[in-house]
């Protein structure tokens, strides 16, 4: 029986622990300095907005850990003696291991802006960030959020729910430019502004200005404009939380370097989740995958290796979901921000600007590549199956009925989408009119 120690109690670390226990009687120890229990990080905004409490975000009851013989240690790992297989904790405790899993997650990016260490300047990654924001909320009249991604939009929504004025500063030409095509981004920009956010595109932060008390009181942009504020949210992405791992024999770049089995260069040491970097990424995937579902899959896969069945990472086709205020977003397969050569696409948007579909396929073969949907719920299983079977765009559109959820009330949007598709592809791929009665009727919220 091995002693397996996991540093980090996020989705990747806890998925590893759970699946080890399903497969073996190995001793399992999970160490985390952030929280005593595993919690849903994506629920932080709902705690702040009053929809949930911290207790509600715990995925498992407290007795779950004892029942499954998973020991939890609330402490900080200060150093690792790989040659002796020993961890030294901040409390002075030493913990030995047979196998070690580094699942230490991410941290909010800080790019050395003057004033970034002032009071009232922070990111939004963990419980400590949430608690700090809560403590200063009453003193905030105007907040400035820096960065055009998911955490930024969540922070905007959180502050608006407390009646704060919000300016959202995005340096790119369109919103979430490294992920979204321009059509979707422009739709979301209109939606964000409709919620009374002062969205400023193509502008960068120069510095954060403080008062005599060391508190943030304004920001200055690259163009020289000063904006008075009492809070600055730095949401310009996250990076692997590996500072405490530097200075050892462990191979690091942006993250902890691993192979397809999550093995590092040190025997019996593995890394998964936000902090891990594949030395040879799977084709079409990024070397660092910082998404909830990939962390879960990594944990489940690593558990097999740790219990005697060495298994490579096979995440399948890309998918993700998010929410922009009240617009839900789903993506399946590959819809890049810039269309590749040899690809064709179709973008459709509803008249009210609250729903959209963007679908991509290969010109030569007609093979379906991916789909984005906004304000419309689609089934992951449907698109994963059709991607695996390399179905054509015609086959996908002809069977979209199978992709729908069954709501009590729904409105048909696909006739508009199919009509636009046929008008633009009259001499190429065409969905026959006789199939229209089978096309998906989409949810109307």
C-alpha positions as CSV (number, residue, x, y, z in Angstrom):
1,X,0.0,0.0,0.0
2,X,1.4,3.4,-1.0
3,X,1.1,6.8,0.7
4,X,-0.1,9.3,-1.9
5,X,0.1,13.0,-1.0
6,X,-1.7,15.6,-3.1
7,X,-0.9,19.3,-2.7
8,X,-4.0,21.2,-3.7
9,X,-7.7,20.6,-3.0
10,X,-9.2,22.0,-6.2
11,X,-11.1,20.0,-8.8
12,X,-8.0,18.2,-10.2
13,X,-6.5,17.2,-6.8
14,X,-9.8,16.1,-5.3
15,X,-10.8,14.2,-8.5
16,X,-7.5,12.3,-8.1
17,X,-8.2,11.5,-4.5
18,X,-11.7,10.3,-5.1
19,X,-10.7,8.0,-8.0
20,X,-7.7,6.6,-6.1
21,X,-10.1,5.6,-3.4
22,X,-12.4,3.9,-5.9
23,X,-9.5,1.8,-7.2
24,X,-7.4,1.1,-4.1
25,X,-6.8,1.2,-0.3
26,X,-3.8,3.5,-0.6
27,X,-3.3,6.1,2.1
28,X,-4.4,9.5,0.8
29,X,-3.4,12.9,2.2
30,X,-4.6,16.2,0.7
31,X,-2.9,19.4,1.7
32,X,-4.3,22.9,1.1
33,X,-3.4,26.3,2.5
34,X,-6.4,28.0,0.9
35,X,-9.3,26.2,2.5
36,X,-10.1,23.3,4.8
37,X,-12.5,21.7,2.4
38,X,-12.8,21.4,-1.4
39,X,-15.2,24.0,-2.7
40,X,-16.6,25.1,-6.1
41,X,-14.4,28.0,-7.2
42,X,-16.9,29.0,-9.9
43,X,-19.4,29.7,-7.2
44,X,-17.4,32.6,-5.6
45,X,-19.5,35.2,-7.4
46,X,-22.8,33.7,-6.2
47,X,-21.6,33.9,-2.6
48,X,-20.9,37.6,-3.0
49,X,-24.2,38.2,-4.8
50,X,-26.1,36.5,-1.9
51,X,-27.3,33.4,-3.9
52,X,-25.2,31.0,-1.9
53,X,-23.1,30.7,1.2
54,X,-19.6,29.3,1.5
55,X,-21.1,26.1,3.1
56,X,-23.3,25.6,0.0
57,X,-20.2,25.6,-2.3
58,X,-18.7,22.5,-0.6
59,X,-19.2,19.7,-3.0
60,X,-19.2,17.0,-0.2
61,X,-20.4,16.8,3.4
62,X,-17.7,17.0,6.1
63,X,-18.2,13.3,6.9
64,X,-17.3,12.3,3.3
65,X,-13.6,12.6,3.9
66,X,-13.5,10.4,7.0
67,X,-15.8,7.9,5.3
68,X,-13.5,7.6,2.3
69,X,-10.3,7.7,4.4
70,X,-9.0,10.9,2.8
71,X,-7.0,12.9,5.3
72,X,-7.2,16.7,4.9
73,X,-4.4,18.9,6.1
74,X,-5.0,22.7,6.2
75,X,-1.4,24.0,6.0
76,X,1.1,25.5,3.5
77,X,4.0,23.5,2.0
78,X,7.1,25.5,2.3
79,X,9.6,23.1,0.8
80,X,9.9,19.6,-0.7
81,X,12.9,17.3,-0.2
82,X,12.5,15.1,-3.3
83,X,15.4,12.9,-2.5
84,X,14.0,12.0,0.9
85,X,10.3,12.2,-0.2
86,X,9.4,14.6,2.6
87,X,7.3,17.8,2.7
88,X,8.0,20.6,5.2
89,X,4.9,22.5,6.2
90,X,4.7,26.1,7.6
91,X,3.4,24.7,10.9
92,X,6.7,22.8,11.3
93,X,5.1,19.4,10.5
94,X,6.9,17.0,8.1
95,X,4.9,14.7,5.9
96,X,6.5,11.8,4.0
97,X,5.1,10.4,0.7
98,X,5.6,7.5,-1.6
99,X,4.0,9.3,-4.5
100,X,3.4,13.1,-4.8
101,X,0.8,15.0,-6.9
102,X,1.3,18.7,-7.5
103,X,-2.1,20.1,-8.1
104,X,-1.5,23.6,-6.8
105,X,-3.6,25.6,-9.3
106,X,-3.1,29.2,-10.5
107,X,-2.7,32.7,-9.2
108,X,-4.0,36.0,-10.6
109,X,-1.5,37.6,-13.1
110,X,0.3,40.7,-11.9
111,X,2.4,42.4,-14.6
112,X,4.4,44.9,-12.5
113,X,2.1,47.9,-12.8
114,X,3.0,50.8,-10.5
115,X,0.6,50.7,-7.6
116,X,-0.5,47.1,-8.0
117,X,0.3,46.4,-4.3
118,X,-2.0,49.2,-3.0
119,X,-4.9,48.5,-0.8
120,X,-8.0,48.0,-2.9
121,X,-6.2,46.3,-5.8
122,X,-6.7,42.5,-6.2
123,X,-7.7,39.6,-8.5
124,X,-10.5,37.2,-8.0
125,X,-9.2,33.6,-7.7
126,X,-9.9,32.1,-4.3
127,X,-11.7,32.5,-1.0
128,X,-9.1,35.0,0.3
129,X,-9.8,37.3,-2.7
130,X,-13.6,37.0,-2.0
131,X,-13.2,37.9,1.6
132,X,-10.9,40.8,0.9
133,X,-13.5,42.2,-1.6
134,X,-16.3,41.7,0.9
135,X,-14.4,43.6,3.6
136,X,-13.9,46.7,1.4
137,X,-17.2,46.7,-0.5
138,X,-18.9,49.4,1.6
139,X,-16.1,51.9,0.7
140,X,-16.4,51.3,-3.0
141,X,-18.3,53.8,-5.1
142,X,-16.6,53.3,-8.5
143,X,-14.6,50.2,-9.5
144,X,-12.3,49.7,-12.5
145,X,-11.8,46.2,-13.8
146,X,-8.8,45.5,-16.0
147,X,-8.8,42.6,-18.5
148,X,-11.3,41.2,-21.0
149,X,-12.1,37.7,-20.0
150,X,-14.4,35.5,-17.9
151,X,-13.2,36.6,-14.4
152,X,-13.5,40.2,-15.4
153,X,-17.1,39.9,-16.5
154,X,-17.9,38.0,-13.3
155,X,-16.4,40.7,-11.2
156,X,-18.4,43.4,-13.1
157,X,-21.6,41.5,-12.4
158,X,-20.7,41.0,-8.7
159,X,-20.1,44.7,-8.1
160,X,-23.1,45.8,-10.1
161,X,-25.3,43.6,-7.8
162,X,-24.1,45.8,-4.9
163,X,-25.0,49.0,-6.7
164,X,-21.4,50.0,-7.7
165,X,-20.4,52.0,-10.7
166,X,-18.1,49.9,-12.9
167,X,-15.7,50.7,-15.7
168,X,-14.3,47.7,-17.6
169,X,-11.0,48.3,-19.4
170,X,-10.1,45.9,-22.2
171,X,-6.9,46.4,-24.2
172,X,-7.9,44.2,-27.1
173,X,-9.9,45.4,-30.1
174,X,-12.8,43.1,-29.2
175,X,-13.9,41.3,-26.0
176,X,-12.1,38.0,-25.2
177,X,-10.2,38.3,-28.4
178,X,-8.0,35.2,-27.9
179,X,-11.0,33.0,-27.7
180,X,-14.1,34.5,-29.5
181,X,-14.5,35.4,-33.1
182,X,-15.4,39.1,-33.6
183,X,-19.1,38.6,-34.3
184,X,-19.7,36.9,-30.9
185,X,-17.5,39.5,-29.2
186,X,-19.4,42.4,-30.6
187,X,-22.7,40.9,-29.5
188,X,-21.4,40.5,-26.0
189,X,-20.0,44.0,-25.9
190,X,-23.5,45.3,-26.6
191,X,-24.9,43.1,-23.9
192,X,-22.3,44.2,-21.4
193,X,-23.0,47.8,-22.0
194,X,-26.8,47.2,-21.7
195,X,-26.1,46.3,-18.1
196,X,-24.7,49.8,-17.4
197,X,-21.0,48.8,-17.5
198,X,-18.7,51.5,-18.9
199,X,-16.9,49.1,-21.3
200,X,-13.8,50.7,-22.8
201,X,-12.1,48.8,-25.6
202,X,-8.6,49.2,-26.9
203,X,-7.3,50.9,-23.8
204,X,-4.5,49.8,-21.4
205,X,-3.6,50.4,-17.8
206,X,-0.5,52.5,-17.2
207,X,-0.5,52.8,-13.4
208,X,-2.6,52.7,-10.3
209,X,-2.6,55.9,-8.2
210,X,-2.7,55.7,-4.4
211,X,-3.6,58.2,-1.7
212,X,-1.7,59.1,1.5
213,X,-3.2,56.0,3.2
214,X,-1.8,53.6,0.6
215,X,-5.2,53.0,-0.9
216,X,-6.0,53.0,-4.6
217,X,-7.8,56.2,-5.5
218,X,-7.5,56.3,-9.4
219,X,-6.0,54.6,-12.4
220,X,-4.2,56.2,-15.3
221,X,-4.5,54.7,-18.8
222,X,-1.9,54.5,-21.6
223,X,-3.6,57.4,-23.3
224,X,-3.2,59.6,-20.2
225,X,-6.8,59.6,-18.9
226,X,-7.2,59.4,-15.1
227,X,-10.3,57.6,-13.7
228,X,-11.1,58.0,-10.0
229,X,-12.0,54.8,-8.2
230,X,-11.8,53.0,-4.9
231,X,-11.2,49.5,-6.2
232,X,-9.1,48.0,-9.1
233,X,-9.8,44.4,-10.2
234,X,-6.9,42.9,-12.0
235,X,-8.4,40.1,-14.1
236,X,-5.8,39.7,-16.8
237,X,-5.7,36.0,-16.6
238,X,-4.0,33.5,-14.3
239,X,-0.7,31.7,-14.3
240,X,0.6,28.5,-12.7
241,X,1.1,28.8,-8.9
242,X,4.7,27.5,-8.9
243,X,6.8,30.1,-7.1
244,X,7.4,27.8,-4.1
245,X,8.6,25.0,-6.4
246,X,11.4,27.1,-7.9
247,X,15.1,26.5,-7.1
248,X,14.9,22.7,-7.1
249,X,15.6,19.9,-9.6
250,X,12.0,19.9,-10.7
251,X,11.7,21.0,-14.3
252,X,9.7,24.2,-14.7
253,X,8.8,26.6,-17.5
254,X,5.5,28.5,-17.3
255,X,4.2,25.5,-15.3
256,X,5.5,22.2,-14.0
257,X,6.7,20.3,-17.1
258,X,5.0,16.9,-17.5
259,X,4.5,14.2,-20.1
260,X,1.2,12.6,-21.3
261,X,1.1,10.5,-18.1
262,X,1.5,13.6,-15.9
263,X,5.0,12.5,-14.9
264,X,7.6,15.1,-14.0
265,X,11.3,14.7,-14.4
266,X,11.5,13.5,-10.8
267,X,10.4,9.9,-10.1
268,X,7.1,9.4,-8.2
269,X,6.2,13.1,-8.6
270,X,3.3,14.1,-10.8
271,X,1.5,17.3,-11.7
272,X,-2.0,18.1,-13.0
273,X,-4.5,20.9,-13.4
274,X,-3.8,24.6,-13.8
275,X,-0.2,24.4,-12.7
276,X,0.9,21.6,-15.1
277,X,2.4,22.2,-18.6
278,X,2.6,19.5,-21.2
279,X,6.1,19.3,-22.7
280,X,4.5,17.9,-25.9
281,X,0.9,19.0,-26.0
282,X,-1.8,17.0,-27.7
283,X,-2.4,18.3,-31.3
284,X,-4.7,21.2,-31.3
285,X,-4.6,21.7,-27.5
286,X,-2.7,24.2,-25.4
287,X,0.3,23.2,-23.2
288,X,-1.5,24.5,-20.1
289,X,-5.2,23.8,-19.8
290,X,-6.9,25.8,-17.1
291,X,-10.5,24.7,-17.4
292,X,-12.6,22.9,-14.8
293,X,-13.5,19.9,-16.9
294,X,-9.9,19.2,-18.0
295,X,-8.8,19.3,-14.3
296,X,-11.4,16.7,-13.5
297,X,-10.4,14.4,-16.4
298,X,-6.7,14.8,-15.4
299,X,-7.5,13.7,-11.9
300,X,-9.5,10.7,-13.0
301,X,-6.7,9.7,-15.5
302,X,-3.9,10.1,-13.1
303,X,-5.7,8.0,-10.5
304,X,-5.4,5.0,-12.9
305,X,-1.6,5.5,-13.2
306,X,-1.1,5.9,-9.5
307,X,-3.0,2.6,-8.8
308,X,-1.1,0.5,-11.3
309,X,-2.7,1.2,-14.7
310,X,-0.4,3.7,-16.5
311,X,-2.7,5.8,-18.6
312,X,-2.1,8.7,-21.0
313,X,-4.2,11.8,-21.0
314,X,-7.0,11.7,-23.6
315,X,-9.3,14.7,-23.0
316,X,-11.4,14.2,-26.2
317,X,-12.7,17.2,-28.1
318,X,-12.7,20.6,-26.6
319,X,-15.7,22.0,-24.9
320,X,-16.4,24.8,-22.4
321,X,-19.2,26.8,-21.0
322,X,-19.6,30.2,-19.3
323,X,-22.1,32.9,-18.6
324,X,-22.1,36.6,-19.5
325,X,-24.7,38.1,-17.2
326,X,-27.8,36.3,-18.4
327,X,-26.4,34.9,-21.7
328,X,-25.2,31.3,-21.5
329,X,-22.3,30.3,-23.7
330,X,-21.3,26.8,-24.9
331,X,-18.6,25.7,-27.3
332,X,-18.0,22.3,-28.7
333,X,-15.1,21.4,-31.0
334,X,-13.0,24.1,-32.6
335,X,-14.3,27.6,-33.3
336,X,-11.2,29.8,-33.3
337,X,-11.1,33.6,-33.0
338,X,-9.7,33.7,-36.5
339,X,-11.0,31.2,-39.1
340,X,-8.3,28.9,-40.5
341,X,-7.6,28.5,-44.2
342,X,-9.8,25.8,-45.7
343,X,-12.6,26.4,-43.2
344,X,-16.0,27.9,-43.8
345,X,-18.4,29.3,-41.1
346,X,-21.9,30.6,-40.6
347,X,-22.8,33.1,-37.9
348,X,-26.4,33.7,-37.0
349,X,-27.8,36.1,-34.4
350,X,-31.4,36.6,-33.2
351,X,-33.1,39.9,-33.8
352,X,-33.0,40.8,-30.1
353,X,-29.2,40.2,-30.0
354,X,-29.5,37.8,-27.1
355,X,-29.0,34.5,-29.0
356,X,-26.4,33.4,-31.5
357,X,-24.9,30.4,-33.3
358,X,-21.6,30.1,-35.0
359,X,-20.8,26.9,-36.8
360,X,-17.5,25.9,-38.6
361,X,-16.8,23.2,-41.2
362,X,-14.2,22.2,-43.7
363,X,-14.8,23.5,-47.2
364,X,-13.3,20.5,-49.1
365,X,-14.9,17.7,-47.1
366,X,-17.8,19.4,-45.4
367,X,-16.6,17.9,-42.1
368,X,-18.1,19.5,-39.0
369,X,-15.4,21.3,-36.9
370,X,-17.2,23.0,-34.1
371,X,-20.0,25.2,-32.8
372,X,-20.5,28.2,-30.5
373,X,-23.9,28.9,-29.0
374,X,-25.1,31.9,-27.0
375,X,-28.4,31.9,-25.1
376,X,-29.2,28.4,-26.5
377,X,-28.5,25.2,-24.6
378,X,-27.1,22.3,-26.5
379,X,-26.1,18.8,-25.5
380,X,-22.4,18.0,-25.2
381,X,-23.0,14.3,-25.9
382,X,-24.5,15.0,-29.3
383,X,-21.6,17.1,-30.6
384,X,-18.9,14.9,-29.1
385,X,-20.4,11.9,-30.9
386,X,-20.6,13.8,-34.2
387,X,-17.1,15.0,-33.9
388,X,-15.8,11.5,-33.1
389,X,-17.6,10.1,-36.1
390,X,-16.4,13.0,-38.3
391,X,-19.9,13.8,-39.5
392,X,-20.5,16.5,-42.1
393,X,-22.1,19.8,-41.6
394,X,-25.2,18.5,-43.4
395,X,-25.6,15.5,-41.1
396,X,-25.1,17.7,-38.0
397,X,-27.8,20.2,-39.1
398,X,-30.2,17.5,-40.2
399,X,-30.2,15.9,-36.7
400,X,-30.0,18.9,-34.4
401,X,-33.2,17.8,-32.8
402,X,-31.1,15.3,-30.9
403,X,-29.0,18.1,-29.5
404,X,-31.8,19.9,-27.7
405,X,-32.9,20.0,-24.1
406,X,-36.6,19.5,-23.5
407,X,-37.9,22.7,-22.0
408,X,-41.5,23.2,-21.1
409,X,-41.6,26.4,-23.2
410,X,-39.4,27.0,-26.3
411,X,-39.3,29.0,-29.5
412,X,-38.1,27.9,-32.9
413,X,-35.0,29.7,-34.0
414,X,-33.4,27.1,-36.3
415,X,-35.6,27.9,-39.3
416,X,-33.9,31.3,-39.4
417,X,-30.5,29.7,-39.0
418,X,-31.1,27.0,-41.7
419,X,-32.5,29.6,-44.1
420,X,-29.4,31.7,-43.7
421,X,-27.2,28.6,-44.1
422,X,-29.0,27.6,-47.4
423,X,-28.9,31.1,-48.8
424,X,-25.1,31.3,-48.3
425,X,-24.3,27.7,-49.4
426,X,-26.8,27.2,-52.3
427,X,-24.2,25.3,-54.5
428,X,-22.3,23.7,-51.7
429,X,-23.6,22.0,-48.5
430,X,-27.3,22.2,-48.3
431,X,-29.9,21.0,-45.8
432,X,-32.9,19.7,-47.6
433,X,-36.2,21.5,-46.8
434,X,-37.9,18.1,-46.0
435,X,-35.7,17.9,-42.9
436,X,-36.6,21.2,-41.5
437,X,-39.5,19.7,-39.4
438,X,-36.9,17.7,-37.5
439,X,-34.7,20.7,-36.7
440,X,-34.2,21.7,-33.1
441,X,-36.5,24.1,-31.4
442,X,-34.4,26.2,-29.1
443,X,-35.0,27.5,-25.6
444,X,-36.4,31.0,-25.2
445,X,-35.5,32.5,-21.8
